[in-house]
């Protein structure tokens, strides 16, 4: 009986030590993960508290409605400023940029993943990814010196043939420093983010799903539409939301291209428009104490907008998380 117990205990000695080491590693990893998550929450809360604290002085002295006023004179006496024009410019440029970048990004990812020859696909994927490493000021200079003069014909054509739509009408006969040009530059800047994430999601589509669709007689496009898109929809939404986050917060490129006018102008081919980030970058050095507080208040609004956008994206993705593609 003792011999049997000894025989059963001796082989278990080494696995038990491994189990302890593994459990110790799990505890360390769990602690690091928990502390990292708490640190992120603390940092976000600290940023929010800082923005609110620094915004209070200007908000309490402002004599205009902060949300509806289009002027920006926080250092005047009395202070008069608001974010209506900034909110309009930020949202308008981001929406137009997304309208341009999302279809291009998905199309580029589809071409690289399913249509292009392997050698061409690898080179094209590298070029698209390199675009993400280009500094924003380079995009701004390119848009200012090259894109703006070469978009004159397009914006004039939009006015001539689609001018009956207020969005494309140009009553000033000026076609520079417009929201449309800034949106095109933003679209090119966020295109690598959208394309890279979507391409990686498409690469995770189970090969069995693709082969099953093709075996049933589906064309390549039908296979993409029926097997790839349903599986990759959460990833496409994530890529679009990340791209939207960059579009909302872009600073230098937009500041170089847009004409810093505090107006709400629905004619996107005319000069005008401003954004939160560009206004902060342009006004910070020349602002007085109350002006700095007002700029922080506008940054608080941008912070809230980006948080809301990300929460909406997470909610959309969570609703579609049940589809794993494994069934």
Phi, psi and omega in degrees: 000317178294323178298321179294318179295320179296320181294327180279332183279322185299316179293340184275350185297310184293312177301325180294321177295318178297321179297320178295317179297320180294317179296323177296318177296322178296319180295319178296315180295320178297318179296317179295319180295315180296315180294325178295316178297317178296320180298320178297315179297320179295318180296316178298318178295321179295320177297315180298316180296318179299314181297317179295315182298316181285342181276336187301316182302316181287323181293328180283337180261351182293132181263357179246170177286121186297330186267338184249343181288137180260349180274162180223086178227066184288339181262006177279175179234107002279159179295133179225113179200157179198171187250009185301311181293321179294319179296317178297312181297319181295312183290320182295313180296321181293319181295313180296320178298320179292321178300325179279316191281324185295309177298320179296318180295315179294318178297318178296318178296319178297317181297316181293321187279327191232342188245322186286147170301152188303317181295317178293322182297316181296318179293319179293320178298320178296317180296317180296319180292326179295329179302329180292339181269354180286129179299148184296329180294331176294316176298320179296315178295320177297317178295324182287317187267333184247306187292317184301312177296326184277351176267001180301315181296319180295313181294324177292321177297318178300320179291320184288320188253338178238018182294343177293343173271120184307331182298326185256358180288145179229104183268352183260349184059033175235133188235026180243163176052047184253165177297325181298315180295317178298323180292323178296316178297317178299320180299318179293326180290322183269352180301316179300321179297312180297315184291316184295314181294317180296321179297318179294325178292317179298327180292340181271357179296129182304132179299328181297323179295317181294314181293326178294318179296318179292324180293333179278002177100008180287145172287174181297319179294319178296323176298317178296316184291324186264333184248324186272311184299315179299321180291320187267003184300314177301321178293322177295321178295319178298315178298320179295321181290322176296318177296320178297322178299319177291322180296322180291326186258003182294140189242289193296313182300317180290321180296327179286330189263316185286148171275121188284072177250132181271073179223155173258102184240115182282352178275099190285351178267358180264156176298145178137173179101151177204159180234165180302307186295316181295321180295320178297317182294322184280328188263348191297313185291333183261359183277147173275188182302314180289327177295320177297319178295323178293321178295321176296323177297320177292324175296325176298319179296317178297321177300316180294319180299313180295323177296317180296316179300316180292324178292321176297318179298317179297322179294319179295316181294321181296326179293334182254009183289341182293333179278112182255346181082004183268346182275000000 
